[in-house]
């Protein structure tokens, strides 16, 4: 009953919004809304099939696909000359440049991640053969366009959208994940190619297209150079950094499109609304992603920082966008629009930074997925602005993908998105807060632990963010390999929000050569802890905190956690007895069946490896 009571008002509001859209005299709006809805439903179903272990590659591939903002940049570039001139064309060149960085870098990062999951006995893959039909299709599209036939452009756009959705669906299984990345590359290639051919049919010259190619090549080269230096540990901040490029491209395209349409008197209420929406969402994505990058990279502290009454400040500044849209609709002139868009951009940039700064380290996984979703909605707004079904389709796919991941993260933390964004937890930066002295804790040594592990029949390793920081994945993988070689059943357990982005620890373990079939999710392994001889916790805290279940007054009460304390013996490898990012005391540390092995996770694992030799 409560669920229906909450859903009914939301559906009523949605119905009202759809009826309000029917008031628009623009016949294209209904068609764009249809495309948005169908693409969103298809994307939502595709994302539902992606397992948590592949959430990091999912975010990476959708981030690369969001580089379709390049389409808007291409449409703003000069048709007759190679060099852009004027503010609108320069903004288009900038959008194409940063979008190309995102596309090439994003797909390479995804390819590297998925390559880590390959096992030595996996059959050889021949995805390079898909280059033949892709090349033939592009050649056929070019031939049709050269003869003046415009039908190929629409077909290529359709194929692009279908392939992008298929790319996400491909990530639903390990066996098809790398194929999904390949389909994503083809999908973006078709989308960009259809736009270039459309420009050619509209009168673009070889010089104009050469300018497009030069800018895209420079951006792609930069993206490949960045991605080639990124390791799995740097993955979260890299994805955040690429998100900022998508946001910046959306803002540049929106402002550039306004500067192009306003002098011609071609602005409509729908186009103005889309321009403001793309500016608002793109600006928030840009600065929010940059702040997230700083937090993840260590340049900024993880503790929340904000102005007094920050929610009111953010709401008032967000309202500037509504004012800008209303002002531009009343007076769609160049002078008025410039001032309104400038105010909207500045306010939105501040909101993105301020809102993200106010969110602590424990909620960063949710922030990353929110920004991923926001980049999709910005792309959607760009699609409405340019009347592009391709951008609307791809934007809906990414927007719903990020929204579903955000929901998954919130469920894993027993929180709703409103509490994360508007009432963030007070973060214990650096884990300096000491645990309550319920009882004295007991410590062990690497040598003693090695003897116990070798005498065990089953061992479950639970890695956390501390493992990622210490770069101890190879040492842990070696421990598990040695135990398995001695006949011990060794498995890994991953919490959905372990690490600083969804699926980060799965990627790190894959990098170290851990077979993905012994890496289990929380729902798969929680019932097995009671039959486990030893649970080895490496750098995890909040995700294994029994207070979430045992203490209704705990700050993380109700949060789903790994039931490590149910194992016969628990060994916690941790730098100190300090609390985790949420600042919650962890009674597991002082339970009778728990021993602590304090110190750097990498050093402790190396000592344990030496003792197991």
C-alpha positions, -999 to 999 in steps of 0.1 A, spaced: 0 0 0 28 25 9 46 17 -23 15 24 -44 8 56 -23 42 69 -32 40 59 -69 6 74 -76 15 111 -71 47 106 -92 27 90 -120 2 119 -118 30 144 -121 44 125 -151 11 125 -168 7 162 -162 41 169 -177 32 148 -208 0 168 -212 19 200 -208 42 189 -236 12 185 -258 6 223 -256 37 229 -277 30 238 -313 63 221 -324 53 188 -341 88 174 -336 85 174 -298 61 145 -297 83 125 -320 114 133 -298 95 123 -266 85 90 -283 121 83 -292 133 93 -257 107 70 -240 114 39 -262 151 43 -260 150 47 -223 129 16 -218 153 -4 -241 183 9 -223 168 3 -188 162 -34 -197 197 -38 -212 213 -24 -180 193 -46 -157 211 -76 -171 246 -63 -163 261 -80 -132 278 -59 -105 312 -73 -115 309 -55 -148 296 -22 -135 330 -4 -139 332 -14 -176 296 -4 -180 303 31 -167 334 33 -189 316 22 -221 286 45 -215 310 73 -208 327 67 -242 293 65 -259 284 99 -244 312 113 -265 284 115 -291 284 152 -281 308 153 -310 278 153 -332 267 187 -320 302 201 -323 304 189 -360 271 206 -368 284 240 -356 317 238 -376 320 257 -409 309 239 -440 332 256 -464 364 262 -446 388 241 -425 394 268 -399 365 277 -375 358 314 -371 335 332 -347 323 322 -312 298 297 -324 322 278 -346 350 279 -320 327 264 -294 318 237 -319 355 230 -324 360 227 -287 331 204 -283 344 181 -310 379 181 -296 370 171 -260 343 147 -272 369 129 -293 392 127 -263 364 111 -244 354 86 -272 389 73 -279 401 73 -243 368 58 -230 368 29 -253 405 21 -248 400 22 -210 370 -2 -214 390 -25 -236 418 -26 -211 394 -34 -182 376 -61 -200 409 -77 -211 418 -81 -174 388 -105 -170 401 -129 -197 413 -163 -184 442 -183 -199 419 -211 -211 393 -187 -227 389 -193 -264 406 -169 -287 385 -139 -298 384 -125 -333 366 -92 -328 389 -75 -353 369 -93 -380 340 -70 -372 360 -42 -387 351 -56 -422 313 -51 -420 318 -18 -402 342 -6 -430 318 -18 -457 289 -1 -441 308 32 -438 320 29 -474 285 23 -486 272 53 -466 299 75 -482 290 62 -517 253 70 -511 261 104 -498 284 111 -528 255 105 -551 232 128 -532 210 101 -516 201 112 -481 184 80 -470 217 65 -459 221 91 -432 189 81 -414 197 44 -417 232 50 -403 217 69 -374 193 41 -366 221 15 -368 242 37 -344 214 38 -318 208 1 -320 245 -8 -317 249 15 -287 220 -3 -269 235 -36 -280 268 -26 -265 253 -22 -231 234 -55 -235 267 -72 -244 281 -63 -210 255 -86 -194 279 -115 -196 316 -120 -193 316 -140 -226 300 -112 -246 313 -81 -227 343 -75 -250 320 -79 -280 298 -52 -264 327 -28 -264 334 -35 -300 297 -28 -309 299 4 -290 329 16 -311 309 7 -343 279 25 -330 297 58 -323 315 55 -356 282 52 -374 268 81 -355 297 104 -363 298 92 -399 261 99 -404 265 134 -391 295 141 -414 276 127 -444 246 149 -435 269 179 -435 282 169 -469 247 166 -483 240 201 -469 268 216 -489 300 211 -469 332 211 -489 362 189 -486 380 217 -468 353 218 -442 353 181 -436 391 181 -435 388 206 -406 364 182 -388 388 153 -393 418 172 -381 401 183 -348 387 148 -342 421 132 -349 438 156 -324 413 148 -297 413 110 -303 451 110 -302 451 128 -268 424 104 -255 444 74 -265 476 88 -249 457 95 -216 440 61 -215 472 42 -223 487 54 -190 457 46 -168 459 16 -145 430 0 -127 437 18 -95 433 52 -113 401 41 -130 376 60 -108 392 94 -112 397 88 -149 361 81 -155 352 112 -134 376 133 -155 361 120 -188 326 128 -175 337 165 -171 346 165 -208 311 154 -218 296 181 -197 319 208 -211 311 196 -246 273 199 -239 277 234 -226 298 245 -255 273 230 -280 243 246 -263 259 281 -261 272 277 -297 238 267 -310 222 297 -293 248 320 -309 240 304 -343 202 305 -341 196 338 -323 208 362 -350 187 342 -375 156 345 -355 151 307 -354 148 302 -316 116 285 -305 104 278 -269 114 241 -273 149 250 -286 153 276 -258 143 251 -231 166 225 -245 195 249 -247 191 260 -211 187 223 -200 218 213 -218 237 242 -203 225 235 -168 231 197 -169 264 200 -187 278 227 -164 268 206 -133 284 175 -148 316 195 -156 324 209 -122 308 181 -103 331 156 -122 361 178 -116 355 179 -79 349 142 -78 382 138 -97 400 158 -71 385 138 -42 394 105 -59 428 116 -68 436 129 -34 440 165 -44 408 174 -23 399 160 11 370 135 13 353 154 42 322 174 32 327 211 26 298 235 20 283 269 27 257 274 54 222 263 43 238 248 12 205 232 -1 188 266 -2 219 281 -19 219 253 -45 181 256 -51 183 294 -56 212 291 -80 194 263 -99 164 285 -102 186 308 -123 182 283 -151 144 286 -149 147 324 -149 171 322 -179 147 301 -199 117 323 -191 137 355 -199 149 341 -233 114 329 -242 100 364 -235 128 381 -254 147 357 -277 173 383 -288 210 378 -289 218 404 -262 192 391 -237 202 355 -244 239 361 -239 233 376 -205 208 349 -194 230 320 -206 260 335 -189 242 337 -156 228 302 -161 263 288 -169 280 305 -140 253 295 -115 253 259 -127 290 256 -126 289 267 -90 261 243 -81 280 213 -96 311 221 -76 293 230 -44 269 200 -44 298 176 -49 321 192 -24 294 187 2 293 149 -3 317 128 18 340 100 7 316 73 17 291 85 -8 315 90 -37 303 58 -56 268 73 -57 282 106 -69 300 89 -98 269 72 -110 248 104 -106 273 122 -128 272 94 -153 235 98 -155 237 136 -157 260 133 -187 233 113 -204 205 137 -196 227 166 -210 231 146 -242 194 141 -243 188 178 -240 213 183 -268 192 159 -289 160 179 -283 179 211 -291 192 198 -324 161 176 -332 184 146 -333 168 112 -327 203 98 -325 214 120 -296 181 115 -278 184 77 -281 220 76 -268 213 102 -241 183 82 -228 204 51 -228 232 67 -207 208 86 -185 188 56 -175 219 35 -172 234 59 -147 201 62 -128 198 25 -124 233 22 -111 227 50 -87 196 32 -74 217 0 -70 243 19 -50 217 35 -28 201 2 -20 235 -12 -11 239 16 14 203 15 27 199 52 17 179 70 -9 193 94 -35 177 124 -17 196 117 16 229 112 -3 226 145 -22 209 167 4 218 150 38 252 134 33 269 115 60 296 133 80 327 117 68 355 105 90 384 117 69 413 94 70 397 70 94 413 87 124 383 82 148 391 54 173 366 25 178 348 23 211 365 1 237 338 -26 239 366 -50 249 403 -54 242 411 -65 206 435 -94 199 462 -93 173 480 -119 153 511 -122 132 517 -132 96 534 -164 106 506 -175 129 480 -165 103 498 -186 76 496 -217 98 459 -212 104 452 -206 67 470 -238 56 450 -258 81 417 -244 70 394 -260 45 376 -229 33 388 -192 32 369 -162 20 389 -130 12 369 -97 15 388 -68 -1 380 -32 5 391 3 -6 422 -1 16 434 -29 -7 430 -5 -37 449 23 -20 477 -1 -9 478 -17 -44 477 -51 -27 457 -69 -53 486 -89 -66 497 -100 -32 462 -111 -23 458 -129 -55 491 -148 -48 478 -157 -13 446 -172 -28 466 -190 -55 489 -206 -29 459 -217 -8 441 -232 -38 473 -251 -48 473 -266 -12 436 -278 -16 420 -249 3 388 -236 -11 396 -199 -15 370 -174 -27 365 -136 -28 335 -116 -16 327 -81 -30 303 -56 -15 285 -34 -42 299 -2 -28 334 -14 -20 360 9 -36 352 43 -50 331 33 -80 309 4 -88 329 -27 -97 363 -12 -90 375 -41 -69 364 -67 -94 386 -50 -120 416 -48 -96 413 -85 -88 410 -93 -125 441 -73 -131 459 -95 -106 448 -127 -124 420 -138 -100 395 -159 -120 362 -141 -120 342 -173 -112 357 -173 -76 348 -136 -71 313 -136 -56 288 -108 -49 273 -101 -15 240 -118 -23 258 -149 -35 281 -155 -5 265 -141 26 247 -173 35 281 -192 32 300 -174 58 287 -196 86 304 -226 69 337 -207 63 367 -215 84 385 -182 80 374 -149 66 403 -126 57 392 -89 55 417 -68 36 412 -30 39 374 -31 44 355 -15 72 320 -1 67 310 -29 43 317 -56 70 304 -36 100 281 -57 121 267 -26 137 246 -21 106 225 -51 118 231 -52 155 229 -15 165 198 4 154 214 37 166 244 33 143 249 58 115 248 29 90 220 10 106 201 -11 80 229 -10 54 234 -44 38 268 -57 47 289 -88 43 283 -111 73 320 -118 79 316 -122 117 296 -154 111 327 -172 99 345 -194 124 375 -171 125 379 -136 112 412 -119 104 411 -82 97 441 -66 79 439 -29 85 462 1 90 448 9 124 418 4 147 402 36 133 366 39 120 358 38 83 346 66 60 312 67 75 327 73 110 309 42 124 326 21 151 330 -15 140 323 -42 167 337 -69 144 372 -58 154 367 -68 190 346 -99 186 359 -131 202 365 -148 169 384 -118 154 421 -112 153 437 -80 139 468 -79 117 475 -42 118 497 -24 93 498 -15 56 477 -40 36 504 -45 10 532 -50 36 509 -74 56 501 -94 25 537 -96 14 547 -109 49 519 -135 47 530 -146 13 565 -151 26 552 -172 55 531 -193 31 561 -201 9 
